[in-house]
Amino acid sequence: MLVKAKQKEPSAQQKLLTLIEPKIRYHTRYLPFHDKQDAEQEIRIKILRSLDRFEIRSVSVSETDLL
């Protein structure tokens, strides 16, 4: 999934964001509503941009390990 997300495949990127969405919401839970929405959006953008710098090696990790 990470390889496909790095290759900018929309379904893989969406799946990655879906997996980490609970963590994003956890870390923004105390922000005021508008700030919370802005912060969550910025986090999603930065995650997708960071895929360009992410070096993928042959490591076997299941999706449940990412949670």
Backbone as a ProteinNet text record, in pm:
[ID]
protein_1_A
[PRIMARY]
MLVKAKQKEPSAQQKLLTLIEPKIRYHTRYLPFHDKQDAEQEIRIKILRSLDRFEIRSVSVSETDLL
[TERTIARY]
81.5	0	86.8	193.7	277.8	345.4	383.8	445.9	346.7	224.4	121.9	87.4	83.3	55.5	168	291.6	406.8	400.6	343.4	328.4	205.6	145.5	31	-96.7	-113.2	-238.1	-344.7	-451.4	-551.4	-612.4	-642.9	-706.3	-610.7	-483.1	-384.7	-362.4	-360.2	-345.1	-464.9	-583.3	-704.1	-703.2	-658.8	-652.8	-553	-439.3	-339.7	-397.8	-463.2	-522.9	-633.7	-709.8	-815.7	-756.4	-642.5	-577.9	-528.3	-481.4	-424.6	-520.4	-639.7	-738.1	-766.6	-781.8	-805.4	-692.1	-568.4	-455.7	-456.8	-493.8	-503.2	-607.9	-723.4	-831.6	-795.7	-723	-681.2	-593.2	-500.6	-405.5	-463.3	-579.7	-640.8	-768.6	-795.8	-924.6	-953.5	-852.6	-877.3	-872.8	-851.9	-848.4	-990.1	-1007.4	-1138.5	-1176.2	-1305.1	-1356.2	-1285.5	-1278.4	-1218	-1067.9	-1001.5	-859.3	-837.4	-928.2	-919.4	-927.8	-1024.8	-1039.4	-915.7	-865.4	-746	-625.1	-607.6	-493.7	-501.5	-619.7	-635.9	-603.8	-649.9	-622.5	-472.2	-406.9	-262.6	-185.6	-228.1	-162.1	-176.1	-296.9	-317.3	-227.9	-220.6	-137.3	9.2	55.7	196.3	228.4	134.8	156.7	173.3	84.2	93.8	220.8	259.6	384.2	506.6	499.7	614.8	640.7	541.5	562.1	669.7	685.1	788.9	928.6	945.6	1076.1	1096.3	990.1	992.1	1065.8	1165.6	1241.6	1185.9	1137.6	1077.5	1184.4	1199.3	1292.2	1209.8	1273.1	1200.3	1180.5	1081.8	1046.3	904.3	883.2	750	677.1	575.3	495	349.4	270.8	128.7	59.9	-57.1	-130	-171.6	-193.3	-231.6	-115.3	9.3	124.7	131.6	63.9	67.6	-25.8	-116.9	-215.1	-161.9
-118.2	0	125.8	128.7	247.9	274.4	168	185.3	250.5	202.6	259.4	402.1	428.7	564.6	658.8	610.3	690.2	718.4	626.2	644	728.7	786.8	878.4	811.5	685.1	616.5	662.6	726.6	785.4	687.4	566.4	471.9	431.8	418.4	383.9	501.3	622.9	740.2	754.6	730.2	739.1	633.2	513	405.1	439.6	496.3	537.3	642.3	742.3	846.9	791.6	696.4	633.7	558.3	493.4	419.5	511.3	629.6	717.3	826	830	932.4	935.2	820.6	826.5	896.8	876	942.6	1092.7	1130.9	1273.1	1338.7	1277	1333.8	1336.4	1234.7	1230	1350.5	1381.6	1489.1	1628.7	1638.3	1770.2	1787.5	1697.3	1694	1816.2	1884.4	1997.7	2133.1	2132.2	2258.6	2309.1	2440.6	2493.7	2440.1	2432.4	2364.6	2406.3	2536.6	2580.8	2552	2571.3	2539	2389.2	2310.8	2164.9	2120	2174	2136.7	2176	2296.1	2342.6	2255.6	2224.5	2143.2	2002.9	1943.2	1809.1	1808.8	1910.6	1919.1	1936.3	2020.3	2040.8	1911.6	1837.1	1710.2	1613.2	1603.6	1514	1553.7	1682	1730.4	1697.3	1721.8	1695.2	1546.4	1462.3	1318	1277	1325.5	1289.9	1346.3	1466.3	1524.1	1449.8	1400.8	1330.4	1197.4	1145.1	1020.5	1036.4	1156.9	1181.1	1163.7	1196.5	1184.3	1047.6	972.7	843.5	740.8	676.7	574.7	437.6	367.4	236.5	129.1	51.7	-61.5	-188.5	-298.5	-425.5	-467	-408.3	-438.8	-491.3	-601.1	-659.7	-607.6	-526.1	-469.8	-485.4	-541.2	-553.5	-421	-401.1	-276.1	-258.1	-366.9	-354.5	-302.6	-322.9	-270	-118.6	-60.2	84.2	155.8	83.6	148.1	169.2
0	0	0	78.7	82.8	-51	-119.8	-251.6	-346.3	-346.6	-434.9	-393.5	-264.5	-218	-259.8	-252.7	-295.8	-445.3	-521.5	-666.3	-699.5	-596.7	-608.8	-659.5	-624.8	-657.7	-557.2	-605.4	-514.6	-415.2	-458	-365.1	-252.7	-282.9	-180	-84.9	-139.2	-53.6	39.4	-13.1	69.5	178.9	144.5	243.5	354.3	316.6	415.3	509.9	453.3	536.6	625.4	573.9	653.4	772.6	750.8	859.6	971.4	935.7	1037.9	1085	1028	1066.5	1217.3	1284.2	1430	1505.5	1463.7	1529.9	1503	1381.9	1349	1438.5	1448	1530	1678.6	1723.6	1863.9	1897.6	1808.8	1836.1	1814.9	1752.9	1732.2	1814.9	1904.6	1973.8	2060.1	2109.9	2198.9	2128.1	1998.8	1924.7	1899.6	1889.9	1849.8	1711.7	1683.2	1563.3	1434.8	1406.8	1280.9	1277.3	1389.3	1396.6	1380.2	1437.1	1428.4	1283	1209.1	1068.1	988.2	1012.1	940.9	973.7	1101.4	1143.6	1084.8	1086.7	1030.1	881.1	809.6	666.5	640.9	719.7	704.2	732	832.2	864.4	747.7	690.8	576.4	458.7	430.6	319.7	345.7	466.9	499.3	492.5	530.7	521.4	375.7	290	148.4	85.3	123.2	70.1	121.7	243.5	300.4	230.4	161.5	87.2	-19.1	-73.5	-173.7	-115.1	12.5	77.6	143.2	155.2	223.1	137.7	195.5	124.3	161.9	62.2	86.9	71.3	176.4	173.9	181.3	163.3	168.2	313.8	375.7	513.8	512.8	580	584.6	707.7	683.1	790.8	751.8	841.6	811.8	840.7	780.8	800.5	945.5	1017.3	1157.8	1242.1	1195.9	1267.9	1259.7	1161.6	1143.5	1238.8	1301	1389.3	1526.7
[MASK]
+++++++++++++++++++++++++++++++++++++++++++++++++++++++++++++++++++

